[in-house]
Amino acid sequence: MKLITIIISSLLLFVGSVYAADSKTPHIAVMDMEMGIFPGTLEYLRTVVEEAPGKGAEAILVNLDTPGGLLQASQDMVKLLFESKIPVIIYVSPTGATATSAGVFITMAGHIAAMAPGTTIGAAHPVQGDGKNIESDMRSKAENMTVAMVKSISEQRGRNAAWAEKAVKESASITEVEAVKIGVVDVVAKDPIELLTKISGKKVKIGDQTVELKNLDKLPLIKYEMNVTQRVVNTLSDPNIVQLLWLAATTGLSIELYNPGLIFPGVVGIICLILALAAYQVIPINLGGILLLVAGVIMIGAELFIPSGVLAIGGIIALVLGSIYLVDLSQMPGITINIGYVITSALILGGSMLAITTAVVRAQKRRLATGNDSLVGLVGKAAENISSRGRLFVNGEYWKATCRDGIIEKGAQAKIVRVQPGMILEVEKI
């Protein structure tokens, strides 16, 4: 439902208009990047960096508030910042905002790095999907790669490389006051106008040229919005949404396979599978997580044919573990999984699968409620002596009846065992 709501809202709000800027009037292009660093965020920045100069923008102001995100996306965003033809100002704001993990790289890569009062920056240490430290050799590899990246950025922008390394290795985090004091960012400002005023006269390097920032506070601020595609891609990059899609896909398709002809679960499963495969192209997925999900639905289905309770419990556990380890969050620093959300979703979908499949299996085994076969098993009263021929009173009607073994006396109760051709009831004495 969350995915559908976001898609519909995006269509209503943004279709027909990608940007607010539609002229070449000199201005400051403003981006609101209060989100995780995902492929949609990367494309958002790419579009503005490539097109804003042609629309008259003399600088780009990025309002940043992020918990982190996909490492590859943040690396590509850093590259875009260095390639920008106009200055890019990264502004950690508003008050209470943070530039965590991947946000550290992006902030320090800006031509100007700024923070609002009451904000923080830091904690860029790579972690596993469950939020714990990476163990063994993988930890060293992840740390070395991240340290090399952040030190390179710091050195090129003339910022505090020693602290940047500490942010990775020790998860160091500092306030805006400390950040300015030790040279992590350039300035603290309470709002964009004060920021633009404070950086007036500063010199930044654009490509091979040094440019002086002049009179930016005199220019209008024009907001550049994300388009529909970028918002949908970011939604599909949310690990919690991806887990729900895979759960819904495996559950829906399994219900349809166990109970062919229901149609609705199969349709939902196919749609969710397509979206999940699309997300697979966007963010790193663990094959082990997918296998656990598949094993979970197989065990729940097997519970119907080998009742024990153990298979159902094992299936639910497999669904939960598969959801937790589905997304490789070691490649998405700062992003964590909502365990409560995962467990609740797995229990609901797993329980739904068990309930629906059980109901259908019972319905298939139940005796038909209409037609001649519905008479089998009913008990009636002999209206006359019944041997090879006779009559039975049942369900308020008189039927021709026959008995293969002996005679059923008039008034005695008899049970219908089958319906012979010609609508003759074969009965036996009770």
BELLIN-V822329 format. One record per residue. OMEGA is omega in whole degrees, 0 to 359 (* if undefined). Layout:
OMEGA  OMEGA
This chain:
179  181  181  181  181  181  181  179  181  180  181  187  192  181  179  181  179  183  174  182  181  179  180  176  179  183  172  178  183  176  174  182  177  189  173  179  183  179  177  177  177  181  176  180  181  182  181  181  182  188  183  179  179  179  178  181  178  175  178  179  181  174  188  173  187  175  183  180  185  184  181  179  180  177  179  178  177  179  178  180  179  181  184  181  177  182  176  181  177  186  178  186  358  178  183  180  179  172  185  173  181  178  177  181  183  180  184  179  180  175  172  177  184  179  175  176  178  178  180  176  176  181  181  183  179  181  176  181  180  177  181  180  175  183  173  187  181  179  181  180  181  180  182  180  182  178  180  181  185  178  178  179  183  182  180  181  179  180  188  182  181  178  180  178  179  179  180  187  185  182  180  179  183  178  180  181  179  182  178  184  184  173  175  175  187  189  172  181  184  179  183  182  178  179  182  178  183  183  178  180  178  179  179  181  177  186  179  184  175  185  176  180  183  170  178  180  179  185  178  177  180  185  175  184  171  175  186  183  181  179  180  179  179  178  179  179  179  182  181  177  180  179  179  179  180  177  181  180  182  180  182  180  180  178  180  180  179  184  182  177  179  174  185  179  179  179  178  181  180  179  180  178  178  179  179  178  176  179  179  178  186  183  182  180  176  178  179  178  179  180  177  178  180  179  180  182  177  180  179  178  180  179  181  184  176  184  178  184  181  181  180  179  178  179  179  179  179  178  180  180  178  179  182  185  182  183  179  184  174  176  181  184  178  181  180  181  174  185  178  179  181  183  179  180  181  180  181  182  178  178  179  179  181  182  182  181  179  181  181  179  179  180  180  181  185  178  180  182  181  179  182  182  180  180  182  180  179  180  179  181  180  179  177  177  181  172  175  177  178  179  180  177  181  180  177  181  176  181  172  184  177  180  183  185  175  183  174  184  178  180  180  178  180  181  180  182  174  178  181  176  183  177  177  182  174  187  174  184  177  *
